[in-house]
Amino acid sequence: MSDVATIAAIAKEKAQSLGIQKFDVCGSTVDEASVQVDQGEPKQVKASKRSSVMVRVWNEANTVGVTTTSEVDELGLELALKTAQEASAFGAKEHVPDFSPEATSDLEAPQSKLVPQAEIATLIDNLVQTEAKLMAAHDAIAGVPYNGLAQRDAQRFYLNSEGAMRQEARSSSSIYLYSKTEQEGRRPRSAGAYRVSQGLKQLDIKGCLQETAEKTISHLNYQPITSGKYRVVLSAEAFLSLLGAFSNLFNAQSVLDNRSLSTVESLGTEIASSLLSVADDALHADNVGKTTFDDEGTPTRRIPIIDQGVLTNFLHSSGTAKRLDAQPTGHANLGAKVSVGPHFYHVFSTSTPEQTYSLETAENVVFIDDVQALHAGVKALQGSFSLPFDGWLVTNGKRVSVESATVAGDFRELLKSIIYIESEAELTPGGICPRIWVDELSITGE
Amino acid sequence: MSPTALLSRELPTLDYSATRDRFDDTWRSPLSTLLGLGRAAGADFVEFFLERVNYISCLAEEDAITSISPRLVAGAGVRVFLGKGDCYVSTNDMSFKGLKSALEKALSILGLNLPSPQAFVPEINLDLLRDYASTNGKEAWLANCSSMQEMGDILLTANAQLDKDAKHVQSRRATYFRDWQEVLVAASDGVFARDIRLTQSVGYSLLCAEGSDRASINKRVGATNNPNFLRSWQYAGDSAEVSESAGQMLHADYVESGNYPIIMANEFGGVIFHEACGHLLETTQIERQTSPFSDMKGQKIAHENLTAWDEGLSPNAFGSIDMDDEGMPVQRTLLIENGILKNFLSDRAGCIRTGHPRTGSGRRQSYTHAAASRMRNTYIAPGNFTNDDLFNSVEKGIYCKKMGGGSVGPTGEFNFGVDEAYLIENGKITKPLKGATLIGEAKEIMKRISMSSQDLGLAAGFCGSISGSIYVTVGQPHIKVDEITVGGR
């Protein structure tokens, strides 16, 4: 792919020749490799080097057209600009997106950083060894059907016809392991873990292996659970999955589209237990995938969403901010209709709980490690969920794996039923969050 | 034309000029050379997949078009096999140099070295181009699809209809996309094939609210190979259906969790077979040892009343393709006959690794994915019962009229959501229910699908798996499941 300066120069030249006065371009290049192994042998190794850009063109009537293309040479960009110009005739007449007022402001963010990629043979060796160790962790572990070790360099840029020009680059490396057991007369069980870091050297492969083994082994002695209402502890992964599934609660575009569980009037109201505080923080020190600007060029920043149970902010694009008399927050995803999305959640508590709890002494509590099939079991516009999960019934501190079961409820009720937020936070790819204790959720087993 | 006795050192000097905007016979020479280079380096098999996409989506919200988004994509991927191992490298750079660079990377990943500068590079003798794209008027499809203006007009008219039909509307959307794709496959066994696919879908997303009660209902229809698809959309019927469903669900009670017999409606109800069995018959699952059916070919895995197919041939069906993404013509594959497992779905890698013959099932979302064994149009065949037979056999159970999505895990446990459900009491529907999720274990549930009605219907869907998101059809007649766990409140 051409470098950003070249793309910018081509875009300006082509726009000029097409009579386009106002345009912007955001794009990315990705150079990545991933490996999988199966019983000590490489299974499928993948590598990719690709690029794509999105161009927006405003016409004389100030309606906007958009085109995405993977062809970023002169011919490709010219065709994309022409297509966007054609599409602009059919652009929305109301709430037309415009350049972000912050597209040229200073970035107060860490510098971009790429780390050298490891040899693919090194990735394979690491994963082969890890697979062998995982299978050796317990006789019942018969395989690691899902595994992967990957590295990725990603570069992004944003530029516009008024002189904005931003770019950043990040490296990341990740591993996932998902092992499966086989025992005579017993159902197969499985569990997995995931780790991400900037580079292979920093990647916690050992921790991922250990977590996968421990979880898988802990599910061997599974038991059915009696259906009913239970006190539930949600892991960081489980809570963040639900928070993400119901992110329309604080998504300004969803609010404006009447497709949110919130309304404009919800700001300042109590939507959760006073124990809960949530921020979205793309620049969080623990966020490997830091993003310093959004697709409109707006700098990212820490945005408090829920402060001690009170909804304090929506996440904005420049367009939603303008309509709701707020500031852009750096959460825009470019498109003919600009959408809004979160970066990295930080869940914490600043309130003093009335009572503390511990899984070491818990009695008849369900600890949910992971919720599944959110695309099927979440009714985001209704607030309800009914989801299969991996977890344990904890009785007198002892954990017994739960056979196939679902957890169901209303997310707004769940937020208000939080009775305790543990102090120690856990890092996940989507954010950082402690375990969350919730009273009275419906569990369906037998 | 390049010399047939090409020396490796001459490769950098070659100047191939394949047609940029069309995958025609001008691609033969560069691909023949590259495939030969891969084989000369020691690869057992090499395959190139080239793709061009012209995609557009359109969104109508209330009474305005709020998004028209074209997307233009071009890219290629090269897959190299050495023994049972393989690797896949993709790139946007479709010049000879770019494709050669991708090939070299793939070879190096497998520990293969390019031949010495003095070595001959034997070109692969590719077959005559099997040009599926030149049949059935496919070359003209893109030009004959709805224009941007027409897309907007139709969606706005359809959305106005929804406003007339539905009550307590909070948000109404009509969405459309058109995915035009041209592909070219060239492989070291001589395969040289081209196709054009045209996939379109249109539908509604309706949110109704009254007080604290809410109901959201989606309806999507889709088809392949029909440039007139959007023009012929029967939106009035879909609007009435969506409005009726939302009205029923708005004030529905939450389902009481437990184990029930259920009756699943036809068409999209077929997602139960897709998740509970279809995925587990793909060789990608056999390879991973994540299918409980791996060693059960010829054995009974389902109720004797159940027969199921996967095929890519039904006219206009969402999962229909003339050739798969490995250049193989598709076929009709009998999966289960009267409960007996007959066949698996296999792609090239699956065939190499498991021995199951290829079925024209190698599919992928795009050039960034290697093909994998995937479903096409998958459905339970019609049975001998009537819908009345099914309902009359249920004393207390649940009628799952409209299914949501689902998934299956590595242990064969599956789940899927129900968008529209009703309580059945003594064979009769008595009240609407919401919030149901069905969970089960594949091996057990297949034996509990005990009755199939005669009203087979197909529905368009999207399937996500190892090679990305692809278009599929699910389908079935009304069926009865003797018992299944229903998660609710």
Boltz contact constraints between the chains, C-beta under 6 A:
constraints:
  - contact:
      token1: [A, 42]
      token2: [B, 85]
      max_distance: 6.0
  - contact:
      token1: [A, 44]
      token2: [B, 86]
      max_distance: 6.0
  - contact:
      token1: [A, 45]
      token2: [B, 87]
      max_distance: 6.0
  - contact:
      token1: [A, 45]
      token2: [B, 109]
      max_distance: 6.0
  - contact:
      token1: [A, 46]
      token2: [B, 88]
      max_distance: 6.0
  - contact:
      token1: [A, 47]
      token2: [B, 89]
      max_distance: 6.0
  - contact:
      token1: [A, 47]
      token2: [B, 105]
      max_distance: 6.0
  - contact:
      token1: [A, 48]
      token2: [B, 90]
      max_distance: 6.0
  - contact:
      token1: [A, 48]
      token2: [B, 368]
      max_distance: 6.0
  - contact:
      token1: [A, 49]
      token2: [B, 91]
      max_distance: 6.0
  - contact:
      token1: [A, 50]
      token2: [B, 92]
      max_distance: 6.0
  - contact:
      token1: [A, 51]
      token2: [B, 92]
      max_distance: 6.0
  - contact:
      token1: [A, 66]
      token2: [B, 69]
      max_distance: 6.0
  - contact:
      token1: [A, 67]
      token2: [B, 70]
      max_distance: 6.0
  - contact:
      token1: [A, 68]
      token2: [B, 71]
      max_distance: 6.0
  - contact:
      token1: [A, 69]
      token2: [B, 72]
      max_distance: 6.0
  - contact:
      token1: [A, 70]
      token2: [B, 73]
      max_distance: 6.0
  - contact:
      token1: [A, 70]
      token2: [B, 74]
      max_distance: 6.0
  - contact:
      token1: [A, 70]
      token2: [B, 75]
      max_distance: 6.0
  - contact:
      token1: [A, 70]
      token2: [B, 92]
      max_distance: 6.0
  - contact:
      token1: [A, 71]
      token2: [B, 74]
      max_distance: 6.0
  - contact:
      token1: [A, 83]
      token2: [B, 70]
      max_distance: 6.0
  - contact:
      token1: [A, 87]
      token2: [B, 68]
      max_distance: 6.0
  - contact:
      token1: [A, 87]
      token2: [B, 70]
      max_distance: 6.0
  - contact:
      token1: [A, 90]
      token2: [B, 68]
      max_distance: 6.0
  - contact:
      token1: [A, 90]
      token2: [B, 148]
      max_distance: 6.0
  - contact:
      token1: [A, 90]
      token2: [B, 152]
      max_distance: 6.0
  - contact:
      token1: [A, 92]
      token2: [B, 66]
      max_distance: 6.0
  - contact:
      token1: [A, 120]
      token2: [B, 109]
      max_distance: 6.0
  - contact:
      token1: [A, 143]
      token2: [B, 289]
      max_distance: 6.0
  - contact:
      token1: [A, 145]
      token2: [B, 288]
      max_distance: 6.0
  - contact:
      token1: [A, 145]
      token2: [B, 290]
      max_distance: 6.0
  - contact:
      token1: [A, 145]
      token2: [B, 410]
      max_distance: 6.0
  - contact:
      token1: [A, 180]
      token2: [B, 410]
      max_distance: 6.0
  - contact:
      token1: [A, 188]
      token2: [B, 411]
      max_distance: 6.0
  - contact:
      token1: [A, 190]
      token2: [B, 410]
      max_distance: 6.0
  - contact:
      token1: [A, 190]
      token2: [B, 411]
      max_distance: 6.0
  - contact:
      token1: [A, 227]
      token2: [B, 257]
      max_distance: 6.0
  - contact:
      token1: [A, 258]
      token2: [B, 170]
      max_distance: 6.0
  - contact:
      token1: [A, 258]
      token2: [B, 171]
      max_distance: 6.0
  - contact:
      token1: [A, 259]
      token2: [B, 171]
      max_distance: 6.0
  - contact:
      token1: [A, 335]
      token2: [B, 69]
      max_distance: 6.0
  - contact:
      token1: [A, 336]
      token2: [B, 67]
      max_distance: 6.0
  - contact:
      token1: [A, 336]
      token2: [B, 68]
      max_distance: 6.0
  - contact:
      token1: [A, 336]
      token2: [B, 69]
      max_distance: 6.0
  - contact:
      token1: [A, 337]
      token2: [B, 66]
      max_distance: 6.0
  - contact:
      token1: [A, 337]
      token2: [B, 67]
      max_distance: 6.0
  - contact:
      token1: [A, 373]
      token2: [B, 407]
      max_distance: 6.0
  - contact:
      token1: [A, 373]
      token2: [B, 415]
      max_distance: 6.0
  - contact:
      token1: [A, 375]
      token2: [B, 405]
      max_distance: 6.0
  - contact:
      token1: [A, 376]
      token2: [B, 404]
      max_distance: 6.0
  - contact:
      token1: [A, 376]
      token2: [B, 405]
      max_distance: 6.0
  - contact:
      token1: [A, 376]
      token2: [B, 406]
      max_distance: 6.0
  - contact:
      token1: [A, 376]
      token2: [B, 416]
      max_distance: 6.0
  - contact:
      token1: [A, 376]
      token2: [B, 417]
      max_distance: 6.0
  - contact:
      token1: [A, 377]
      token2: [B, 417]
      max_distance: 6.0
  - contact:
      token1: [A, 377]
      token2: [B, 437]
      max_distance: 6.0
  - contact:
      token1: [A, 381]
      token2: [B, 207]
      max_distance: 6.0
  - contact:
      token1: [A, 381]
      token2: [B, 216]
      max_distance: 6.0
  - contact:
      token1: [A, 382]
      token2: [B, 214]
      max_distance: 6.0
  - contact:
      token1: [A, 382]
      token2: [B, 216]
      max_distance: 6.0
  - contact:
      token1: [A, 384]
      token2: [B, 435]
      max_distance: 6.0
  - contact:
      token1: [A, 386]
      token2: [B, 435]
      max_distance: 6.0
  - contact:
      token1: [A, 386]
      token2: [B, 437]
      max_distance: 6.0
  - contact:
      token1: [A, 386]
      token2: [B, 487]
      max_distance: 6.0
  - contact:
      token1: [A, 388]
      token2: [B, 415]
      max_distance: 6.0
  - contact:
      token1: [A, 388]
      token2: [B, 439]
      max_distance: 6.0
  - contact:
      token1: [A, 404]
      token2: [B, 413]
      max_distance: 6.0
  - contact:
      token1: [A, 404]
      token2: [B, 439]
      max_distance: 6.0
  - contact:
      token1: [A, 406]
      token2: [B, 437]
      max_distance: 6.0
  - contact:
      token1: [A, 406]
      token2: [B, 439]
      max_distance: 6.0
  - contact:
      token1: [A, 406]
      token2: [B, 487]
      max_distance: 6.0
  - contact:
      token1: [A, 408]
      token2: [B, 487]
      max_distance: 6.0
  - contact:
      token1: [A, 408]
      token2: [B, 488]
      max_distance: 6.0
  - contact:
      token1: [A, 408]
      token2: [B, 489]
      max_distance: 6.0
  - contact:
      token1: [A, 442]
      token2: [B, 489]
      max_distance: 6.0
  - contact:
      token1: [A, 444]
      token2: [B, 257]
      max_distance: 6.0
  - contact:
      token1: [A, 444]
      token2: [B, 487]
      max_distance: 6.0
